[in-house]
């Protein structure tokens, strides 16, 4: 086990040795001249030898103090370099977490644009539908869906979580759009037992019990449902804001006019008090700008 004098006394000694006065050392350390003098006295009592000779307001290192100061200066420089290197590594890595649907349908397509704007920043993306623990999972920023109320976290709304049936153009070829919402019941649907279907149908004046329709395909995430829709497998209940590129390119169409929502949204989430951290601030600004056009 190392024998070390109190670290507060060591810091006071190193600062006073550099500045040559207790007053200047106190300014650097954010304390008082009396407090620095007290710490030096503690150090000298522990060592059993003086490290400074007092000459009025100035102090002069003793031979023993001079030898110790030279090594402490180097040691403090090494400590500062070690933490600067660590801080640089942390600042150079942005750790993101996003739901599978958001990560695969939007973020993966656009994240390269952000990285190109910040080439010095390495990005690590973890896609999972579980709620991450920011401390335990070592995450800087997350994109979550919900109502934006997570204790200890700041949540900024990106866009409302609205949904509507979407499909490949071939499924409605030759039909005049938009189609009456009631016709969705007779069409082939992907994951027809998804609770969003009942919400959307009721929001658009359709009673689900009026028709059973084809059984459809059951899938476990919006990203797989969207891929099924792109492949012409039927109507999939999707979030249009996550599939804007496919809609713009004509690979998907929204054959019904109505949207629905359960009052939830997608949120940019980070730990309270970390908004001004450089990498978080840059990503926050980019994300908010990317979705500002939806408001």
N, C-alpha and C positions, 0 to 999 in steps of 0.2 A: 504494500500500500504506500502511495506517494505521501511524503510530508510536504505540505504546502502551507505557506502563511495565508491568511484571509485574502481572497481574490480582490476584494475592494481595496485592501491596502496595497496589493501589488499594482493595481491599475493606477492608484494615486501616485505611487512611487514612479512608475514609468512615465506618466504624464508630467510630473514635476521635474524629473530628470531631463526631459526634452525641452521644457519651457524655461527651466532655471528659476521659476518662482512658483509658489503655492497658489498665488492668485490666478495666474494664467492657467494652471492645471485645473483649478476649480471651475473656471469658465468653460473649459473643454468638457469637463465631466458633468456640468450642470449642477454643481453643488457650491458650497461656500469654502472660503480659504481656511476657516477654522476646522471644517470637516476634513479637508485634505491634511492639515497639520495633525489632526487626531489620528488619521489612518497611518501617517508616517510614523507617529510615535508608537502605535501598535506594532508596526512592522519592526521597528528598532528593538522593542522589548522582546519580540519573538526571536529575533536574530541574536540579541545580546551584544549588538555593536551599532554605532551610528552609521547612517548611510548619507546624511547631509551635515554640513557645517553651516550654521546660520550667520549671515553677515547682513544685518539690517533686514530689508525686505527681500533680499536675494538669498539664495541658498547655493551652496557649492557641494558637489559630490565628494565624499571621502574616497580614498583609494578602493575600499571594499565596495562602496556604492557605485563607483565608476565601472568596476568589473561586472557587477550584477546588471547595471543599466544597459551595457553593450549587448549582453546576451538577451535581456528582456526585449530590447528594441527588435532584434531579429526574430525572437519568438512571437511577438505580437504581429510583426509583418507576416510571418508564416501562417498564423491563425487567420489574419485578415484575408490572405490569399486563398486559404482553404475555403472559407465561407463565401468569398466572392466567386470562386469557381463553382461552388455548389449552387449559389443563387443564379449564376448564369445558366447552369444546366436546367434548373427549375423554370427559369424565365423562357428558356428556348423550347420547352415542351408544353403543348396545350393538350390537356386530357379531357376528351369529350365523352359524354354518354347520351344516347338517344334511343327512343323506342325503335323496334325493328321496322315498323312501317315508315317512320319518318327518316330513319337512317338510309333505308334502301330505296325509297321512292323519291326522296328529295335531296337529302344531305349528301349522299354518295355522289350524286350527279353534279353538285355545285361546289363541294368543298374544295376541289382543286383550284377554283377561281380565287378563293380566299387565300389558299396556300401560295398561289402565284403572286399575290399582292404582298405576301409576307414570307419570302423565301427563307428567311433565317429561322422561321418557326417550324418546329417539327410537330405534327399533329397525330395523336393517338385516339382512334374512335372505337368505342365499345358499344355495340348495339344489343340491347336487351330490354325486355318489357318490365323487368322488376325495377322497383325504386332503389336507386343506389344510395348508399351512405357516403356522403361527401368526404368524411374523415377516414373511414375504414377502407373505402374503395379508391382513395387517392384520385378524386375527380375535381376538375376545375369548373366545368360548365356542363349542364345537362339540358336536354330538351324533353319536356314531359307534357303529357296531356292530362287534363283534369280541371279543377276549379281554381288553381293557383294559390292554394293555402297549404304551405309546408313550413312548419315551425323552424326558425333559425335560418331560413333561406329567403332570398329575394327572388320574386317571380315577375317577369315582364311578359305581357301578352304578345304573342306573335300573330295569331289569327284565330278566329272562332272555329271550332271543330264542327263544320257542317258536312252533311253527307247526302248523296243522291245516287241512284242507279246509273251505271256507266257500262258501256259495252263496245265491242269492235264494230266498225261501220257496217260490215257485212251482215250483222244480225238484224239491222233495220233498213237494209238496202231497199230503195224504191218506196219507202214510206215518207210521208210528210211529217217533219218534226216541228214542234214537239208533239209526242204521242200523248193521248189521254192517260193519266196515271193508273186508272183502273185496269188497263191492258197489261200492266206489269204482272198481275196475278196469273195470267195465262202463258206468260213467256218463261223460257228456261232461265232459272236463277242460280247463281253461285251462292252457296251457303244461305238458303232461304229461311233457315231458322235463326239466323242472326237477329238479335233484338232490334237492330237498327231498321230492319225491314218493317216491323210493326210500327215503329215510331214514324218512319217516313210515310208509310201508307196512310196512317191516321192524320198526319199533318197535311196530307194532300187530298183529304176527303174520301179515302177509300177504307172500307171495313175489311180487314184481312180475312175474316171468316167467310166472306162471300165466295171465295174460290180457293181451291187447294193448289192447283197447278202442278207442273212437273216437280219431281222430288228434288232435283238439283244436286250440286256437289257440295260437300261439307269440307271447309278448310279452316286452318287455325290462325290466320293472320291476314291483314289487309294486303300485304305485299303479295302473298300467294294468290289471293282472290283477284288482285289486279292483273297478275300474270295470266290467270285463267281467262279473264275478260279479254285481254290482248290476244289470247289464242283462240277467241271465238267460242268459248265454252258457255257463255250466257251473260245475263245481267249481273254485275257485281256492285254491292253497295260500298262506294268509295268516297274519300274526301277529295273533292275536285282540286282544292288548293295544293294537294300533294302530287297531283297528276297533271299539272298545267302543261308540261312539255308534251305529253302524249295527246292531250286535247288539242293543243296548238298545232301539232304535227298531223293531226287527223287519224292517229292510230287508235284513239278512243273517242267516243261521242257520248254526250249526255242527252239521251233521247226524251227525257221528261223535264219540264220547266222547273218543277219545284225542288227546293232544298229542305232539309230538316236539321234540327240540332237538339241536343239535350242540355244545352247551356254550358258545355265544357269548351275548352280552348287548348291550343298548344302554347307552351310557355318556355321562355328562356330562363333558366334557374341557376343561381350561383349562391355561394355562402354570403351571408350578410357581412358587409364591411369590406368585400373584395372587389367592388365595382371599379376601383381606380387601379387595380393591378394591371400592368400594361397589356399583357396578352389577353386577359379577360375583357378589358375595355375595347381592344381592337376587334375581337370576335363579336362582342355585344353590338358594337356600332354596325358591323357588316350584316349581322343577322337582322337587326331592326330595319335597316335600309332595304334588305332583300324582300321583306314582307310588308313594308310601308305601303306599297302599291295596292295591297288588298283592302286597305281601310276605306 
